Amino acid sequence: MTNQISSLATLDLTIIKQELLDLLCNLAYREGDFVLSSGQRSSYYINGKYVTLHPQGALAIGRLLLSMLPEDTQGVAGLTLGADPIVTAVSVVSAYENRPIPALIIRKQAKGHGTMAYIEGPSLEANARVVVLEDVVTTGASAMLAVNRLREASYQVERVFALVDREQGGRELYQKEGLQFESIFTISELQENLKNISQKNDD
């Protein structure tokens, strides 16, 4: 495992992207009858935490998302709980690559004591450019809550990045709100990769 993790720290991003795709397919993707956080029913479910909390998955995610961030990014943030390991991974990798970017965690409800804050993490300067990160985007509502909390705190938020776009309205919502949206993968890419894995196993 140590050798595998070490190699991920130096591998080409194209190879890392394929390894992350395989991890998502093998560990996070499940078929069945599920109710999503949006309330929609689905024949499949992606539990991103099986990969975002995996040592190799976290390192791959950190490297890939960091490479996507604009040079002027001053912070990364996401709505708890799904985005917590993602923003942490990006922040840690950024320090190793001499491009330190703080991570912020957005609460769904204000803290019930102390500062009563919605946002946890270092205080950034007013108008700091923050990119919102998400694991899996369906309707886009979760990340929009993070965007709104950050804007209320006087941060500039123009982008949302995700691991997987389920292609069920999230991208359209972000565009309507004037946000740029990018995902490392779409659900179509995951399902195509699953077919390839199945075919290889059958051969």
C-alpha positions, 0 to 999 in steps of 0.5 A: 500500500505504501508503494502504491500511495508513493507512486500516486504522488508522482504519477501523471494526472491521466493515469491518476484519473483512471485509477480514481475512476476504477476506485469509484466504480469498484468501491463507491458505485452500487445498483439497487433501489435507492432514495437520494438526498434530493428525494429522488429515487434511483437505480444506482447510488454512489457513496463517495466517502468509500473513495474520499476517505480511502488513502489512495482515493484521497491522494488522487482527488487532492492532486486532480482537483488541485490541478483544476483550481485557478491560480488565484484560488484562495480557499476551497470549501464544501458542505459537510459531510460529503465534502469534508475529506475532499477539501482536506485532501486538496488543502494537504496536497496543495501544501506539498506542492508549495501552493498552500490553499486553506480549507473551509467546511460549511455547516448545514445549520449554524453552530449551536454554541461559541461563535454560532458560525456556519463556516469552520476553518481559517478566516480569509480576507474579504472577497477571497476567491473560494471554490466549492467542492462536492463529491456527487452532484445530482440537483446541485442544491447541496453545493448551492447552500455552500455557495450562498453561505460563503457569499453571505460571508463576503467571499467570491464564489464563481466555481463548483467542482465535483468528483461525479456529475449524475447529469440530473440538473446540477450543471443547469442550476449552476449555469443559471446561477452564473457559476462555472461547473466542472466534474472530474467524471460524469455518471456516463463515464462511470457506467461506461468504465463499469462495462469495460471492467465487466467485459475484462472479467468475462474474458 
